[in-house]
Amino acid sequence: MSYKNFTVDVDADGIALVTWDMPGKSMNVFDESVIEELEAIVEKVTSDAAIKGAVITSGKESYSGGADLSMLQRMLKLFGEEKAKSPEAATKMLFDNAGRMTWLFRKIETSGKPWVSAINGTCMGGAFELSLACHGRVAADGEKVRMALPEIKVGIFPGAGGTQRVSRLAKTQDALTMLTSGQNLTPQKAKAMGLIHEIAEPAKLIETAKAMIRNGLKPVAPWDEKGFKLPDGPIYSAAGANLWPPAIAILRRETYGNYPAASAILKCVYEGLLVPFDTALRIEQRYFTEILQTREAAAMIHSLFISLQELNKGARRPQGVAETKFKKIGVLGAGFMGAGIAYVTAKAGIPVVLLDRDMEAAGKGKAHSDNLISDQVKKGRARPEEKDRLLSLITPTADYADLDGCDLVIEAVFEDSEIKKGVTGKAEAVLKPSATFASNTSTIPITGLAKNSVRPKNFIGIHFFSPVDRMMLVEIILGKKTGDKALAVAIDYVRAIRKTPIVVNDTRGFYVNRCVLRYMSEAYQMLIEGVPAAMIENAAKMAGMPVGPLALTDETAIDLAQKIMKQTIRDLGEKAVDADQMALINTMVDKHGRFGRKNGKGFYDYPAKPAKKKLWPGLKDLYKQQDPEKVDIEELKQRLLFTIALEAVRVMEEGIVTDPREADVGSILAFGFAPYTGGALSYVDGIGAKKFVKRARELQKRYGVQFKAPKLLVDMAEKGETFYERFDPYAGAEAKKAA
């Protein structure tokens, strides 16, 4: 029998080499056709007496990325259609479909023939669950070889036996950490945990796997043998009593109950370890079916997998423009941002010229890259030769002539229009006519900056977030005259450095900063109302935000917030900034000298390490404090999320962002908007426009105009629309439907 996704070759020893190599795909994934073919192969290996065992590996650089989550989306769509006819039958259908991979892998495990998984690259999700069901597991010793069960990051959990096999192979605490974090494992870490048996030289991987079978690998899983004991002993034991209560408390501390899949993992492991293996798989299958039906899973799969993949592949890239292969990139300004941009550029293998006012300043910028890559080498995440190569790609300079030949120049100097004007002119004087010039400004409109350029069609905004090496989002800002070529170049660059691009039209603060400033502003308002600062910060974390708004203000600097407010007043007038909030910030900066983390004094105090930061006690003296018992914590949570979501709606209404995928993914990657919601617009869609508007009006009545629902949202509420219906992200450039 021939297969589309696999080849099967049986050697003279009767060992079948099953090679997974999906045509037309850069990575193997589980979809319906793969599952069908693998079922047939398992049946063939099991029933053919001439086949003594099987090795399964990949014909690509990576082993597999796991399940194609669009398959789950199709499954859920069918479930929704069937549910309208018969809820009971629909649930049974979803349960059966959810368990298909589970019981296929169990067939491998109980086939009576030894199976070995030969892991030659990235092995994620369902692919690692397949490997765990094999009787032997060998991983190649390579930098790109990683294993993980990362499903928790998209709102689900390993539902094809992963929770049960990992918790029977590894110590329970290690298993729970791996399952609830989605952490990547090196071959060495995986072996130390007991999840793989051997590590082989890449060239000897297949031979090592076959040797396991030739040497008498037993075709029985440990848990199917009589007398099997769990690595940590029974659940009801002294060790179990010491583990499970803290584990539950830690989960609550880390998730605040916002992630149903994380709770389901603990339930699967706890309940599963009390029963025989097949019963445990059935328990896992039931919880998986339940989690698939949650709003959190649907939202996270859509935004953090489907939409994220599409944006990473260049969904917003103009068609018909040739892809740019970067030969040389220039960065103007070797400060913290410029140095970070140079680092990620060189890390992508692109030569970069790092320019500053003198060689000393430029050299300090290169030293930043040296520090970052040296830290990676120290932690074993990079090799010494990688450090040498990266640093060789960065050329510090004070001479604009060195920019000659650059395909792209990124300006990252101070937020001062005159300084930016000067460096733009000097750079363009030596650039080739086709080169693209980008500004990393975070506040100044690109259209205004482009007036300094002799070729505004080639002028664009590329806005990074700090720290550049860790933040995965980049805002690409279009000026009024920016051309398609410049947009394509910007997207090509962001993809080349392995970050996610979102495209934003020009406005003050663009998209991300407008939302972030609303988040901070609402916290200032709460302080003024007398809400205890600790309640504000804790409410934000309980709502799903990674950092409280006061801590975030400290990180970005309170005096910067003051400068932004003053600039806004100069540009838009006194009414553009709340007078009470301006007074609060002035008090913090001018009266108390509290600038934020940078001077060790902000809304928090920052003592010398190892002591941890703590809220400044003086905050409670600024305003009369409310009785904490009378503060509605749920309302605080809503206020913080609603104010961001409403600003995201305004941005869509104004046409600043035109694609809901970008609004959602951008809000999560840039400032961590409650990932379990799927992003700022999906948060609205999840509640429903009608209910959202009703609640916004209640908040507006109590707290102010910042909660006024935009006309767009009111219109959507009347029509019963969602953002993904109103703004079709798959309709190309004409994404916005007629109102």
Summary of the structure (lengths in Angstrom):
residues: 739
radius of gyration: 27.8
end to end distance: 54.6
largest distance: 85.4
contacts: 2560
relative contact order: 0.06
helix: 55%
strand: 11%
